[in-house]
Every structure is written in C-alpha cells, then in structure tokens.
Amino acid sequence: MNSGGIFDLPKRRQELAALEQQSSEPTLWDDPTAAQKLMQRLSGAKADLEPFNILRSSVDDVQVLYELAQEDDNPDSYETEVVKAIQDIETGLDSLEVKTLLAGTYDSVDAILEVKPGAGGTEACDWAAMLLRMYVRWAEDNGFKAEIHEELPGEVAGLSFATVFISGRNAYGFLKSEHGVHRLVRISPFNANGKRQTSFAAVEVMPQVESDTDVEIRAEDIRLDTYRASGAGGQHVNKTSSAVRITHIPTGIVVQCQNERSQLQNKELAMHMLRGKLAEAKARQEEAKLAAIRGTQLNIEWGSQIRSYVFQPYTLVKDVRTKASVGDVQKVMDGYLEPFMTAYLRYIAGKGTSGDDSNDDMDA
C-alpha cells in the first residue's frame, strides 16, 4: 500500500513517538494544565493514525483473499467478498483524504456556532431555529457534543439568536464550511396566502481558542459595556446589569453574553468568544491569501449567501461556492451535511468540488 506519502505517515509517526516520549517523563504532571494538553494531543495523534492502520490491515486481508482464490478450484466464489472489501478500502481512502484536508491552524479544535435570522420576519426566525436543529442533529450523528449555550426566542416563532458549543476533534475544521448566509425558499406556514417565500439566516462559526497565547487581546483594544439581560432567568437576571457586551476596537468585532447569572461569568465567556472570532478572522485572511495565489475568489465573507435550501416547487440544497448539491432537502435538515463539508474542504485546498447529485438549477 503506497498511500503513506499522501498522508505523510512518517511525519505523523514521528510526532506520535515524540508525544509518547514526553508523556512518559516523570515530571509530566508537575504542570497539570500542560500535561492535560499533551495527553489530548497524544490522543489526537493516535486517532489520526488509527484509520490508516485499519485500512492497511484491510488491504492485507484482501491480498490474502486473492491468494486463496488463486489456489482454490472455484476462485469465483471469492469474488463478492473481494469486491466488497475493495469498495470498503476505497471508502476508507476517501475518508482519510478528507482528514488530511483538515490542516488549518484551528481545524482540530472545538467550535462555537452562532445562528441569527436575517430578512424575512417570523419566517426567518423559524428558519434560524431549523438551522440550529440541523447542526445539533449533525453533531449528534457524528460523535460530537452539542451544548446550546444561549437561545433567545423570536417574537412569534423560532429564535432571534442562538449560540451552541460543539466539541470534538476537528469540530471547527468541519463546521467552518457553514460560515455565511443560508437562504430558504418554501411556502411559508406563516403566510396566509400560501405563497412561496424567501428568507435568510446568518451562521457564524469560530474556533474555541483556549489560551491568550493563541490570540493576543490588549486591554486598551476592548470596550466593555454592561446592561440588564432580557428573557428568561428570573428577577436576578433582569434586575442586575449582568449582561456583557465587548467591542474589539481595532476590528469592530462585537460579542455579547447574558446567559450566565453573574457579570464575571458573562465576561469570561464573552472574552472566550472574542478570542474565537479573532482567530476565525485570521484563518479567513489566510484562506483569502491562498485564494489570491491560486487566482480563485472565495466568496466566504460574512454577509454572503453560501447555500440555498429549496422546499418548493422542487427540493434541492445547493452550495453556491462548491456547486455541491443534495436533492433530499429533509435529509439535509436532519443533519446530512457531509457532502457540503467535504466539497468545501477540497474547494479551499484547490482540489475542485464534489459531484452534484442533481442537475436542477436554483431559481433566483
């Protein structure tokens, strides 16, 4: 099996060996925080190599089957088993290729995802709630942990804002494909005339940056405002200025948090989110530089339409950046996002797009 060069196995094995050596040092736990981070890196390095080891074992099994077939009087009896094994190997190779594309600075870390309705009134608020459900379902189906941290209801239905923390290896690497504006076309249940309506919701995805050393935030670069929280929470929440809004003056980035009971807790969480937004902005700048080198314009900035979801008169979900599409819109709403995430990873790596499963054109 000659795929070692593709996946840079020697480097990965050297990194694993170095981490294992560090983990065996007798002074490792003198610094519990550093030790915990090292063990997480070690676990991740092992997880990166495990699929390849399994795939290598599968290839060896196919070779054994092939040799047995050559020696058997009825070699055709092995055909079905061999063909299936080869198909499994091809699937495994595709999966490994995707993992090699998760090479961004923050791709391996947890993600913070925000959903906000845009144009469309009550329909947009309902659309934002549908998107939130879609991401939670995706997380649950793929072994990630999704924790809705803040969810403010819309005036009539749906939600006006939501923040969900999604944890698990490569959470940000996969979810960064969702950053942007999502467009819904359907016959709205809130439209008495039964007319087709277009609505928008914005999704912002940022990495969970754990330490100040990853992203420097100077005290003089931020402005802190406090105010009374709104919504559920009881008298304490509504009668004290526990909600926090932080503005990063050089970039104009604003974060706010009102979900926790104390101002200190809200400030800590808001700073955590600010670090994530600054890291995300830096990652986008790096992608833009790569795009300029390739001569490709990546339409991924905040406020751009990245994907359309059509429920009527036909069903189709299509990404306007990669052209990847899925005809079963309900399947997508239930968390089937892999085709879009994979296509996006290949897209930003300059490796083209995935094939569409529908030739329908999106209507304006």
N, C-alpha and C positions, 0 to 999 in steps of 0.2 A: 504494500500500500504506500503510494508515493505522495500522499497528501500532506506529509509533515511540513514541507516547505511552505505550502499555502497557509497553514495555521501557525507557522513559526514555532513548532514544537520544541526545538532545542532551547529557545529563549524562555518559553513557558516552564519547561522542566528545570532550567537553571534558577528561575525565580522561585519556584516551589522549593527547591533544595535549599536556597538561601533562607527562605522564611522558616523552613523546618529547623534549620540550624539555629536561627535566632530564637525560636520558640523553646529550644532546649537549654538556653542559657539559664544558669541558676539564679541570676539576678532579675529575671524577666518580670516577676510580679512585684518588684520594688516600686515600680510605677504602674499601678493597676490600670489607669486610663490608656497608657501607651501599650500595655500588654493586651488589653481587650481589642484595641485597634489592630494589633499584629495578628491576633488569633482570627479576627474577621477577615483580614487579608489572606491568611493561610487557608481558611475555609473556602474563600472565593477562588483561590488558585487551584485547589483540589477540585472544586466544582467545574472549573474551566477545562481541566484535563479529563475528567471522568467520561464525558460523552465520546471523546476521541478513543479512549481505551475500550469502551464498549463497542464502538464501531470497528476498531481494529480486531477485536475478538470475533465480531460477526463476519468479517472478511475471512478470517482463518477458518471459521465454520463452513463458509461457502466453498472454500478450497478443499476442505475435507469431503464435503458432499460431492463435489465434482470428481474427486479421485475415486470415491466409492462408486459413482455412476460409471466411470470408465472401466471398473473391474467387474461390474455387475452384468449378468446376461440380459437384463432388461433395464438399460440405462434410462429409458423414457420415464420410468416410474419415479425418478427423482426430479423430473422437470418442474412440476408445480412447486415443490419445496424450494428449489434453487431460484426460480423466478421470483417468488415471494421474498426470499432472503435478499436478492439483489435490489428489489424495489425498496425494501426497508433500509438498505445501505444508502441508496440514492436520497431517500427522505432524510436520513441522518446527516448526510453530507450537506444538504440544503440548510438544515438547522445549524450545523457548525459554521457554515458560511455567514449566516446571519449574526451569530455570536462574534465572529471576527470583525464585523462591521461596527460593533459596539465598542469603539476605541476612543471615544471622546473623553475629555478630561473628567467629566462628571457622569458619564453614562452608567457606571456601576452603582451609583448611589440611589437612595430613596427619592421620591418625588413629592412635590406639593402641587396640587392641581386646583385651580380656581375656575368657576363657571359663573358667567354673568349674562343675563338676557340683553339683547340689543333691540333693534327696531322690530315692532310687531305687537307691542302691548301685552295683553294677557296671554296671547298665543306664544309670544317669545318667552315669557316666564315659564309656561308649560314646556316649551322646547328645552329650556335650560334644565328643568327637572328631568326630562327624558335623557339628556346627555349625561347628567350626573349618575342616573341609574345605569346607563350603558357602561360607564367607566368602572363603577363598582362591580358590575357583573363580570367585566373583563378581568379585573383584579382577582376576583374570587375564582374564576375559571382557570387562571394561570398561576395559582400558587402565591399571589401577592396578598398582603394585608391592607385593606382599605378602611380608614377611620375618618368618618365625616366629622370634621372639627367645628365647622360653623355652617349653618344653613338657615338663611332668612327667607321666610315665605313671601310670595308675591301677594299683591293686594287682593286678587280674586282667586288665582290658582298658581300652581308651580312655585318657583322660587325667584327671589330677586338677587341672591348671591349665595354661593356655597364654596367652602374650602374643604378639600379632602386630602389627607395624608396617605400616600400609597407607599408601602415599604416592602422591600425585597430586592435581591440583586438584579441590577440592570433596569429598575423601575423607571428611572428618568430616561435611560437610553431608548426604551421603547416608547414611552409616553411623549417624548419631545416632538414626535410626529403630529401630535394633536394640537399643538400650539397655533392658535389663529381663530378665525371666524368660521362657524359652521352654519350652513344655510338649510332651512327646512321648507319643503313645498308639499302641502297637503290640503285637504278640505278640512278647515278648522272646526272642531266641535264647539267653538265659542262664536262662530259666525252663523247667525240665524238664517242667512240666505243660502247657506251651503256652498259658498264659493271657495274656490281654491285660493290659498293664501301663502305668502312667502314670509318667513320670519328668520331672525338671526340670533345667534348666541355666541359669545366670545369665550374661548377656553385659553387659559394661561397656565403653562407648565414650567416649573422651576425645580432645580435640584435642591435637595436638603443638604446645605453646606453646614457641617458640624462645628467648625472652628473658625476663629477670627483670623487665623494664619492663612486660610484659603482665600478669603476676601477681606481686604482691609477697609474698615469704615472709620473715618476720623470723626471725633465728636463734633468738630466745628462744621462738618458737612451735613449734619442732620438737624431737622427741626421737629421737636416733639410737641404734639397737641393732645390734650385730653378732653373728653366730653362724656356725657351720660349715654350709656348704652341704651339701645332700643330693643323691643321684642321681649321674648320670654327671659325669665331669670329672677323674677321676684323683686321685692322692694329694694334689696341691697343693690342689685344691678342697676335699677332705674333711678335710684336716688343719690348715687355717688358717681363721680367722674372717673369711672374705672376704665372706660374705653380709651384706646390709644391710637393715634394716627402719627406715623413717622414719615417725613418727607426727606428724601435724599436730594439735597440742593443741586449738586453738580449734574445729576442725570434727570431730575424731576420725577423720579420713581416714588410712588406713594404706597404705603402699606398701612393697614389698619386691623385692629383686633379688638373685639368686645366680648368674646365668648367666655373668658375666664372671669372669676369673681374679683380678683384684685388687679389694681393698676400695674403692679410689678410683674405679675404673671403675663398680662397682656403685652407689656413692653418687651419682655423676653421673647415671647412668641413672635411679635412683630419684627424684632431685630433678626430673628431666625429666618423669617420670610423675606426680609430685605436682603440678607446675605444671599438667599436663593435667587432672588430676582436679579441681583447684580451679577451673580455667577452665570445665570441664564443669558443675560445680555452679552456678557463676554463671550460665551460659547457661540451665540448667534453672529457676533462680529467675526469670529474665527471662520465660521462657515461661509460668511459673505466673502472673506478674503480668498478662500479656496474656490468659491464660485467665480470670482474675478479672474483667477488664474486659469480656470477651465473655460472661461468665456461663457458661463451659464448664469442667467439671472434667477436666483432663488426667491420666489415670492412667498416669504415666510414671515414677514414682519407683522407686528401687532396691528390688527385692523384689516388685514387682508382676508379674503374668502379662500379657504383652503379646500373645502369639501361641501358637496351638496347631497342632500338626502331627499329623494322624491318618493312620495307615497301615492300620488295621483298625478296624471292619468295612468302611469305605469309605475313600477317600483325599481329604483336604482339608486345606489350610493356610488358617487364618483369623486375621486380626488383630483382637483384641478391642477395640481403640481406634477404628480406622477402618472396621471391618467389611469391608475388602478381603479377597478370598479367591481362591485358585487351586486347582483340583481336581486338578491333576497334582502330587502331592507330590514325586515323584522329580525332576521338572523344577526345583522349588524347591531341593531338596537339591543339585542340580547348579549352583546359583548364580543362578537366575532370581528376583531379588528386586525388580526394578523396580516391579511393581505396588504392593508394600508401601511402598517408599521414596517413590514419587510420592504415594500416598494420604496418607502421614504428613506430607509437606511441605505438602500442601493443607490437611490437618487442622489443623496448628498455625498456619497462616496464616488459618484461619477460612473456608476456601473449600469445605468439605464433604469428601466422600470419593469414591474411585473406585468404580465399579460392581463388584459381585461377579460372578464367572463361575460361581457355583454357589449354589443356594438351600438346600443342606443345612445343618442346624443342628448345631453342635458338641454332642456329648454331654458331660455332666459328668464 
